[in-house]
Amino acid sequence: MGIRVAVAGASGYAGGELLRLIAGHPEFELVAATAHSQAGQPVAAVHPQLAGLDLTFGATDPAALADADLAFLALPHGESAALAAALPETVRVVDLGADHRLRDGAAWARYYGGAHAGAWTYGLPELPGQRAAISAATRVANTGCYAVAVTLALAPLVAAGVVAPADVVAVAASGTSGAGRAAKAHLLGSEVMGDLSPYKVGAHQHVPEIKQATGAASLSLTPVLAPMPRGILATVTAVPTGAADPRAVLTEAYADAPFVHVLPEGTWPHTAATLGSNSCHLQATVDVDSGRVIVVSAIDNLGKGAAGQAVQNANLMLGLPETSGLSIYGVAP
């Protein structure tokens, strides 16, 4: 018998990736997978990549998760807080939604609306002190996908005083799986293929999360929908405060981080190289004209941006090696 884990919201893209990672995890035993409209359906009928996983989706209610040692909540924003509150304290929880990420209730109201459910331990182990905090926690708020890509690129530079916390700019392209699995006209193949389109310009909900995690004082984030299923490529620029080498600062900051790789000088991140992995690839330089620091970050939005990050957090919460059941290396071609 392994460590008993359950997944709520398992019919979505992040939920399906969680199921795949759990199925290959050396210590996890999947005991429940719940869904709303797909309840009663075999898992493989919804996720054909999981053929051979003999499990049926149950209804999403606390009783379905209460016997697990740890539950992953892969639910839409605003839906996980009530479910988590109904679970016994004996069940550790990793919430992939936004409900418990923000410490500032006013920021929650501005970007999400509704009642603020309060902040949990923030689930980004690579931030200073967070690995120990996550290891000691029973409730962890998983990061947003854009937040991971931008925070890993920016946080060490702000902390070291290499860049100013104000006037940070990020432009990030993401694959369509980041928008979820629900049928939407603007996500049809005919609409997305051969096209790049910005969305939530000037008001993306991950802005307060990134500011909270990095210490940035002001941030302009422009998300771009890209014609690919998975991946995020973020270009982050900031004003330097001196002559320090940003690449050297990142290299030192992540020297002991198994999933963050500062690439060799002259090599730039691209999304395909992170596909199927829990890794983040980084590269940094200084713009020869403007003098701004530029950091490019690539992740798989369903890996380090969602399900892989959640498993990494769960490993720490359960006292397992941080890399258990996770790949550092991507899949190619």
Buried (B, 14 or more C-beta within 10 A) or exposed (E): EEBBBBBBBBBBBBBBBBBBBBBEBEBBEBBBBBBBEBBEEBBBEBBEEBEEBEBBBBEBEBEBBBBBBBBBBBBBBBBBBEBBEEBEEEBBBBBBBBBBBBBBEEBBEBBBEEEBBBBBBBBBBBBEEBBEBBBEBEBBBBBBBBBBBBBBBBBBBBBBEBBBBEBBBBBBBBBBBBBEBEEEEEBEEEBBEEEEEEEBEEEBBBBBBBBBBBEBEEBBBBBBBBBBBBBBBBBBBBBBBEEBEBBEBBBEBBEEBBBBBBBEEEEEBBBBBBBBBBBBBBBBBBEEEEEBBBBBBBBBBBBBBBBBBBBBBBBBBBEBEBBBBBBEEBEEE
